[in-house]
Amino acid sequence: MAFFLGIDGGGTKTSCVVADESSILGSGTAGGSNIVRCGEERARESLAAAIRQALTVAGVTPAQITRTCVGAAGAGREEIRAAQQQMVADLVAGEVIVVGDMMTTLEAAFVGGPGVVVIAGTGSLAFGKNAGGDMARAGGWGFAISDEGSGHWIGRAALSASLREMDESGTSSLLDRIQKAWRVDVDALVPMANASPGPNFAELMPLVVSASEAGDMTARTVLTRAGSELATIAGIVIRKLFPEGGAVPVAMSGGVFRHCALVRQVFYNTVKTEFSDAVVGATVVEPVRGALEIARRGS
């Protein structure tokens, strides 16, 4: 019997599923395995932990794996692709395919068909394919200059907005939450936030969502902007690939969409306002399922 692994290697979380030709047998999760964000050592540890957990649940050994597909941000760069391929090849038997996370997400959303996906996790990206096979992307140029609407962007924008709020009114409940989360006062927070490399701003996203749900207008404004930014990059790809408009399938993926109803709502409403016939999926797509399908068919 053939066994397959599908892996989604994100900046914050790594997901792995083990399956045979027809059924998922086990799954595992671990920390981030995006080499650019996490470094090779941490990426290797996370991949090993997620794979080990999934195999244990499935009752399958590493030597029984026929083929693995890894969806990873940055896999368009040969050195990243090769490094992740080697990491997984050291852990399990069989062929290892490494593709960009946009390809696995597109597969999970549309099973090879046309459409546009917007990924909003630690980073962000819009990617699509039309019926003629043409592809286009927008965003995803890295957290320092792009990744609008991502978890990193939300955390950084929330800190910036809370400091502005403090400048204007002398106080900010959102800033108080951030200081408590990072266990620092403003004097220590400022050099910490401006350091290079800087802190993990993405870890602030749950705090921002919680503050927004509790009525904090600064947090709500940041999340509203995030939804709008993600709709903007979706629109860029839609106009490139589907200039005539119509019933363009649009899908959401990633932890920002999964954990924040406000971002989903703003994204949906903004896309539908500009592209009234677009078909925006209500559920958040799991790219690991796309990785599994690519592993099963081998391409």
DRENDO-1510 file (C-alpha; in Angstrom, 1 decimal, always signed):
<recs>
REC; n; res; u; v; w
REC; 1; MET; +0.0; +0.0; +0.0 .
REC; 2; ALA; +1.2; +3.5; -0.8 .
REC; 3; PHE; +1.3; +6.2; +1.9 .
REC; 4; PHE; +1.6; +10.0; +1.2 .
REC; 5; LEU; +2.6; +13.0; +3.2 .
REC; 6; GLY; +1.2; +16.5; +2.7 .
REC; 7; ILE; +3.0; +19.3; +4.5 .
REC; 8; ASP; +2.2; +23.0; +4.8 .
REC; 9; GLY; +5.3; +24.9; +6.2 .
REC; 10; GLY; +4.2; +28.3; +7.4 .
REC; 11; GLY; +6.0; +31.0; +9.3 .
REC; 12; THR; +4.1; +30.2; +12.5 .
REC; 13; LYS; +2.8; +26.7; +12.1 .
REC; 14; THR; +3.7; +23.5; +10.3 .
REC; 15; SER; +0.9; +21.1; +9.4 .
REC; 16; CYS; +1.3; +17.5; +8.2 .
REC; 17; VAL; -1.1; +14.9; +7.1 .
REC; 18; VAL; -0.5; +11.2; +6.4 .
REC; 19; ALA; -2.9; +9.4; +4.0 .
REC; 20; ASP; -3.3; +6.4; +1.7 .
REC; 21; GLU; -4.9; +6.7; -1.7 .
REC; 22; SER; -8.3; +7.5; -0.3 .
REC; 23; SER; -8.3; +8.4; +3.4 .
REC; 24; ILE; -6.4; +10.7; +5.8 .
REC; 25; LEU; -4.9; +8.5; +8.5 .
REC; 26; GLY; -3.2; +11.0; +10.8 .
REC; 27; SER; -2.1; +14.6; +11.3 .
REC; 28; GLY; +0.4; +16.6; +13.2 .
REC; 29; THR; +1.3; +20.2; +13.9 .
REC; 30; ALA; +4.4; +22.0; +15.1 .
REC; 31; GLY; +6.0; +25.5; +15.1 .
REC; 32; GLY; +7.0; +27.4; +11.9 .
REC; 33; SER; +9.2; +25.9; +9.3 .
REC; 34; ASN; +9.6; +28.8; +6.9 .
REC; 35; ILE; +13.4; +28.9; +6.5 .
REC; 36; VAL; +13.5; +32.6; +5.7 .
REC; 37; ARG; +11.7; +33.5; +8.9 .
REC; 38; CYS; +12.7; +30.7; +11.2 .
REC; 39; GLY; +16.2; +29.7; +10.1 .
REC; 40; GLU; +17.2; +26.2; +9.0 .
REC; 41; GLU; +17.7; +24.7; +12.5 .
REC; 42; ARG; +14.2; +25.6; +13.7 .
REC; 43; ALA; +12.6; +24.7; +10.4 .
REC; 44; ARG; +14.2; +21.2; +10.6 .
REC; 45; GLU; +13.0; +20.8; +14.2 .
REC; 46; SER; +9.4; +21.8; +13.3 .
REC; 47; LEU; +9.3; +19.6; +10.2 .
REC; 48; ALA; +10.5; +16.6; +12.2 .
REC; 49; ALA; +8.0; +17.2; +15.0 .
REC; 50; ALA; +5.0; +17.6; +12.7 .
REC; 51; ILE; +6.0; +14.5; +10.6 .
REC; 52; ARG; +6.7; +12.4; +13.7 .
REC; 53; GLN; +3.3; +13.2; +15.3 .
REC; 54; ALA; +1.4; +12.5; +12.1 .
REC; 55; LEU; +3.1; +9.2; +11.5 .
REC; 56; THR; +2.6; +8.1; +15.1 .
REC; 57; VAL; -1.2; +8.8; +14.9 .
REC; 58; ALA; -1.4; +7.0; +11.5 .
REC; 59; GLY; +0.7; +4.0; +12.6 .
REC; 60; VAL; +2.9; +4.4; +9.6 .
REC; 61; THR; +6.7; +4.4; +9.6 .
REC; 62; PRO; +9.0; +6.8; +7.8 .
REC; 63; ALA; +10.2; +4.0; +5.5 .
REC; 64; GLN; +6.6; +3.4; +4.3 .
REC; 65; ILE; +6.1; +6.8; +2.7 .
REC; 66; THR; +5.9; +6.8; -1.1 .
REC; 67; ARG; +5.8; +10.5; -1.8 .
REC; 68; THR; +5.7; +13.8; +0.1 .
REC; 69; CYS; +4.7; +17.3; -1.1 .
REC; 70; VAL; +5.7; +20.3; +0.9 .
REC; 71; GLY; +4.1; +23.7; +0.3 .
REC; 72; ALA; +6.5; +26.4; +1.5 .
REC; 73; ALA; +6.8; +30.1; +1.2 .
REC; 74; GLY; +9.9; +31.1; -0.8 .
REC; 75; ALA; +10.1; +27.8; -2.6 .
REC; 76; GLY; +10.5; +29.7; -5.9 .
REC; 77; ARG; +14.1; +30.3; -4.8 .
REC; 78; GLU; +16.2; +27.3; -5.6 .
REC; 79; GLU; +18.2; +27.4; -2.4 .
REC; 80; ILE; +15.1; +27.4; -0.3 .
REC; 81; ARG; +13.5; +24.6; -2.3 .
REC; 82; ALA; +16.6; +22.4; -2.2 .
REC; 83; ALA; +17.1; +23.0; +1.6 .
REC; 84; GLN; +13.5; +22.0; +2.4 .
REC; 85; GLN; +13.6; +19.0; +0.1 .
REC; 86; GLN; +16.7; +17.7; +1.8 .
REC; 87; MET; +15.3; +18.3; +5.3 .
REC; 88; VAL; +12.3; +16.1; +4.5 .
REC; 89; ALA; +14.3; +13.5; +2.6 .
REC; 90; ASP; +16.3; +13.0; +5.8 .
REC; 91; LEU; +13.1; +12.2; +7.7 .
REC; 92; VAL; +11.1; +10.0; +5.4 .
REC; 93; ALA; +11.5; +7.7; +2.4 .
REC; 94; GLY; +10.2; +8.3; -1.1 .
REC; 95; GLU; +10.1; +11.2; -3.5 .
REC; 96; VAL; +9.9; +14.7; -2.0 .
REC; 97; ILE; +8.2; +17.5; -4.0 .
REC; 98; VAL; +8.6; +21.1; -2.8 .
REC; 99; VAL; +6.3; +23.8; -4.3 .
REC; 100; GLY; +5.3; +27.3; -3.3 .
REC; 101; ASP; +2.5; +27.5; -0.7 .
REC; 102; MET; +0.4; +29.4; -3.3 .
REC; 103; MET; +0.3; +26.3; -5.4 .
REC; 104; THR; -0.8; +24.0; -2.6 .
REC; 105; THR; -3.5; +26.5; -1.6 .
REC; 106; LEU; -4.7; +26.9; -5.2 .
REC; 107; GLU; -5.0; +23.1; -5.4 .
REC; 108; ALA; -6.8; +22.9; -2.1 .
REC; 109; ALA; -9.3; +25.6; -3.1 .
REC; 110; PHE; -10.0; +24.8; -6.7 .
REC; 111; VAL; -8.7; +21.3; -7.4 .
REC; 112; GLY; -6.7; +22.4; -10.5 .
REC; 113; GLY; -9.4; +24.8; -11.7 .
REC; 114; PRO; -9.2; +28.6; -12.1 .
REC; 115; GLY; -9.5; +31.1; -9.3 .
REC; 116; VAL; -7.8; +33.4; -7.0 .
REC; 117; VAL; -6.5; +32.6; -3.5 .
REC; 118; VAL; -5.4; +35.1; -0.8 .
REC; 119; ILE; -3.1; +33.7; +1.8 .
REC; 120; ALA; -2.9; +35.7; +5.1 .
REC; 121; GLY; -0.7; +34.0; +7.7 .
REC; 122; THR; +2.5; +35.3; +9.1 .
REC; 123; GLY; +3.0; +36.8; +5.6 .
REC; 124; SER; +0.5; +37.5; +2.9 .
REC; 125; LEU; +0.1; +36.9; -0.9 .
REC; 126; ALA; -2.6; +36.8; -3.6 .
REC; 127; PHE; -2.2; +34.2; -6.4 .
REC; 128; GLY; -4.4; +33.0; -9.2 .
REC; 129; LYS; -4.8; +31.0; -12.4 .
REC; 130; ASN; -7.3; +31.5; -15.2 .
REC; 131; ALA; -8.9; +28.9; -17.4 .
REC; 132; GLY; -6.1; +29.4; -20.0 .
REC; 133; GLY; -3.5; +28.4; -17.4 .
REC; 134; ASP; -2.1; +32.0; -17.0 .
REC; 135; MET; -0.9; +32.8; -13.5 .
REC; 136; ALA; -0.4; +36.0; -11.6 .
REC; 137; ARG; +0.5; +37.1; -8.1 .
REC; 138; ALA; +0.4; +40.3; -6.0 .
REC; 139; GLY; +2.0; +41.1; -2.6 .
REC; 140; GLY; +4.2; +38.7; -0.7 .
REC; 141; TRP; +7.4; +40.6; -1.1 .
REC; 142; GLY; +8.5; +40.2; +2.5 .
REC; 143; PHE; +7.6; +41.6; +5.9 .
REC; 144; ALA; +9.9; +44.6; +5.7 .
REC; 145; ILE; +8.4; +46.1; +2.5 .
REC; 146; SER; +5.1; +44.2; +1.9 .
REC; 147; ASP; +2.9; +41.4; +3.3 .
REC; 148; GLU; +0.1; +43.8; +3.9 .
REC; 149; GLY; -2.8; +42.4; +6.0 .
REC; 150; SER; -0.6; +39.5; +7.3 .
REC; 151; GLY; -0.1; +38.6; +11.0 .
REC; 152; HIS; +3.2; +40.4; +11.0 .
REC; 153; TRP; +1.7; +43.5; +9.4 .
REC; 154; ILE; -1.2; +43.5; +11.9 .
REC; 155; GLY; +1.1; +43.2; +14.9 .
REC; 156; ARG; +3.4; +46.0; +13.7 .
REC; 157; ALA; +0.5; +48.2; +12.6 .
REC; 158; ALA; -1.2; +47.7; +16.0 .
REC; 159; LEU; +1.9; +48.8; +17.9 .
REC; 160; SER; +2.3; +51.8; +15.7 .
REC; 161; ALA; -1.4; +52.8; +16.0 .
REC; 162; SER; -1.3; +52.3; +19.8 .
REC; 163; LEU; +1.8; +54.6; +20.1 .
REC; 164; ARG; +0.0; +57.2; +18.0 .
REC; 165; GLU; -3.0; +56.9; +20.3 .
REC; 166; MET; -0.8; +57.4; +23.3 .
REC; 167; ASP; +0.7; +60.5; +21.7 .
REC; 168; GLU; -2.7; +62.0; +21.1 .
REC; 169; SER; -4.5; +61.2; +24.3 .
REC; 170; GLY; -1.9; +60.2; +26.8 .
REC; 171; THR; -3.1; +56.6; +27.1 .
REC; 172; SER; -3.8; +53.5; +25.0 .
REC; 173; SER; -5.5; +50.4; +26.2 .
REC; 174; LEU; -4.1; +48.5; +23.2 .
REC; 175; LEU; -0.6; +49.6; +24.1 .
REC; 176; ASP; -1.2; +48.4; +27.7 .
REC; 177; ARG; -2.1; +45.0; +26.3 .
REC; 178; ILE; +1.0; +44.9; +24.2 .
REC; 179; GLN; +3.3; +45.9; +27.1 .
REC; 180; LYS; +1.8; +43.2; +29.3 .
REC; 181; ALA; +2.1; +40.6; +26.6 .
REC; 182; TRP; +5.8; +41.4; +26.0 .
REC; 183; ARG; +6.4; +42.2; +29.7 .
REC; 184; VAL; +8.1; +45.5; +29.0 .
REC; 185; ASP; +7.4; +49.2; +29.5 .
REC; 186; VAL; +7.4; +51.8; +26.7 .
REC; 187; ASP; +11.1; +52.7; +27.3 .
REC; 188; ALA; +12.1; +49.1; +26.7 .
REC; 189; LEU; +9.5; +48.4; +24.1 .
REC; 190; VAL; +10.6; +51.1; +21.6 .
REC; 191; PRO; +14.2; +49.9; +21.1 .
REC; 192; MET; +13.0; +46.3; +21.1 .
REC; 193; ALA; +10.5; +47.0; +18.3 .
REC; 194; ASN; +13.1; +48.9; +16.3 .
REC; 195; ALA; +15.8; +46.3; +16.6 .
REC; 196; SER; +17.2; +44.3; +13.7 .
REC; 197; PRO; +16.1; +41.6; +13.7 .
REC; 198; GLY; +13.0; +42.8; +15.3 .
REC; 199; PRO; +10.5; +41.0; +17.5 .
REC; 200; ASN; +7.9; +38.5; +16.2 .
REC; 201; PHE; +5.1; +41.0; +15.5 .
REC; 202; ALA; +2.8; +38.2; +14.3 .
REC; 203; GLU; +2.5; +36.9; +17.9 .
REC; 204; LEU; +0.5; +40.1; +18.7 .
REC; 205; MET; -2.3; +39.2; +16.3 .
REC; 206; PRO; -4.4; +37.2; +18.7 .
REC; 207; LEU; -4.1; +40.1; +21.2 .
REC; 208; VAL; -5.3; +42.6; +18.6 .
REC; 209; VAL; -8.3; +40.4; +17.7 .
REC; 210; SER; -9.2; +40.0; +21.4 .
REC; 211; ALA; -8.9; +43.8; +21.9 .
REC; 212; SER; -11.1; +44.4; +18.9 .
REC; 213; GLU; -13.8; +42.0; +20.1 .
REC; 214; ALA; -13.7; +43.8; +23.4 .
REC; 215; GLY; -14.5; +47.1; +21.7 .
REC; 216; ASP; -11.1; +48.6; +21.3 .
REC; 217; MET; -11.5; +50.9; +18.3 .
REC; 218; THR; -7.8; +51.2; +17.6 .
REC; 219; ALA; -7.5; +47.4; +17.2 .
REC; 220; ARG; -10.7; +47.4; +15.1 .
REC; 221; THR; -9.3; +50.0; +12.8 .
REC; 222; VAL; -6.1; +48.0; +12.2 .
REC; 223; LEU; -8.1; +44.8; +11.5 .
REC; 224; THR; -10.4; +46.7; +9.1 .
REC; 225; ARG; -7.4; +48.0; +7.3 .
REC; 226; ALA; -6.0; +44.4; +7.1 .
REC; 227; GLY; -9.1; +43.1; +5.4 .
REC; 228; SER; -9.1; +46.0; +3.0 .
REC; 229; GLU; -5.4; +45.5; +2.1 .
REC; 230; LEU; -6.0; +41.8; +1.4 .
REC; 231; ALA; -9.0; +42.7; -0.8 .
REC; 232; THR; -6.7; +45.1; -2.7 .
REC; 233; ILE; -4.1; +42.4; -3.6 .
REC; 234; ALA; -7.0; +40.0; -4.6 .
REC; 235; GLY; -8.3; +42.7; -6.9 .
REC; 236; ILE; -4.9; +43.2; -8.6 .
REC; 237; VAL; -4.8; +39.5; -9.4 .
REC; 238; ILE; -8.5; +39.4; -10.5 .
REC; 239; ARG; -8.0; +42.3; -12.9 .
REC; 240; LYS; -4.8; +40.7; -14.4 .
REC; 241; LEU; -6.3; +37.2; -15.0 .
REC; 242; PHE; -10.0; +37.9; -15.4 .
REC; 243; PRO; -10.3; +41.3; -17.1 .
REC; 244; GLU; -13.9; +40.6; -18.2 .
REC; 245; GLY; -14.9; +39.9; -14.6 .
REC; 246; GLY; -17.7; +37.4; -14.1 .
REC; 247; ALA; -18.1; +34.6; -11.5 .
REC; 248; VAL; -14.4; +34.5; -10.5 .
REC; 249; PRO; -13.8; +32.0; -7.6 .
REC; 250; VAL; -12.0; +33.6; -4.7 .
REC; 251; ALA; -10.7; +31.7; -1.7 .
REC; 252; MET; -9.2; +32.7; +1.7 .
REC; 253; SER; -6.5; +30.9; +3.5 .
REC; 254; GLY; -4.3; +31.4; +6.5 .
REC; 255; GLY; -4.5; +32.1; +10.2 .
REC; 256; VAL; -5.5; +35.7; +9.9 .
REC; 257; PHE; -8.7; +34.7; +8.1 .
REC; 258; ARG; -9.2; +31.7; +10.3 .
REC; 259; HIS; -9.0; +33.6; +13.5 .
REC; 260; CYS; -10.5; +37.0; +12.7 .
REC; 261; ALA; -14.1; +37.3; +11.6 .
REC; 262; LEU; -13.7; +41.1; +11.1 .
REC; 263; VAL; -10.9; +40.6; +8.5 .
REC; 264; ARG; -13.0; +38.0; +6.7 .
REC; 265; GLN; -16.1; +40.3; +6.7 .
REC; 266; VAL; -14.2; +43.3; +5.4 .
REC; 267; PHE; -12.4; +41.2; +2.8 .
REC; 268; TYR; -15.6; +39.7; +1.6 .
REC; 269; ASN; -17.5; +43.0; +1.4 .
REC; 270; THR; -14.7; +44.9; -0.3 .
REC; 271; VAL; -14.1; +42.2; -3.0 .
REC; 272; LYS; -17.9; +42.0; -3.6 .
REC; 273; THR; -18.2; +45.8; -3.9 .
REC; 274; GLU; -15.6; +45.9; -6.7 .
REC; 275; PHE; -16.4; +42.6; -8.3 .
REC; 276; SER; -20.1; +41.9; -7.7 .
REC; 277; ASP; -20.1; +38.6; -9.6 .
REC; 278; ALA; -17.1; +37.2; -7.8 .
REC; 279; VAL; -17.8; +34.0; -5.8 .
REC; 280; VAL; -16.0; +34.4; -2.5 .
REC; 281; GLY; -15.8; +31.1; -0.5 .
REC; 282; ALA; -17.1; +31.3; +3.0 .
REC; 283; THR; -14.7; +28.8; +4.5 .
REC; 284; VAL; -11.0; +29.1; +5.1 .
REC; 285; VAL; -9.0; +26.8; +2.8 .
REC; 286; GLU; -6.4; +24.4; +4.4 .
REC; 287; PRO; -3.4; +24.3; +2.0 .
REC; 288; VAL; -2.1; +21.1; +3.6 .
REC; 289; ARG; -5.0; +19.3; +1.8 .
REC; 290; GLY; -3.6; +20.7; -1.5 .
REC; 291; ALA; -0.1; +19.4; -0.7 .
REC; 292; LEU; -1.6; +16.0; +0.0 .
REC; 293; GLU; -3.3; +15.9; -3.4 .
REC; 294; ILE; -0.1; +16.9; -5.2 .
REC; 295; ALA; +1.7; +14.1; -3.3 .
REC; 296; ARG; -0.9; +11.6; -4.3 .
REC; 297; ARG; -0.7; +12.3; -8.0 .
REC; 298; GLY; +3.0; +13.1; -8.1 .
REC; 299; SER; +3.0; +16.5; -9.8 .
</recs>
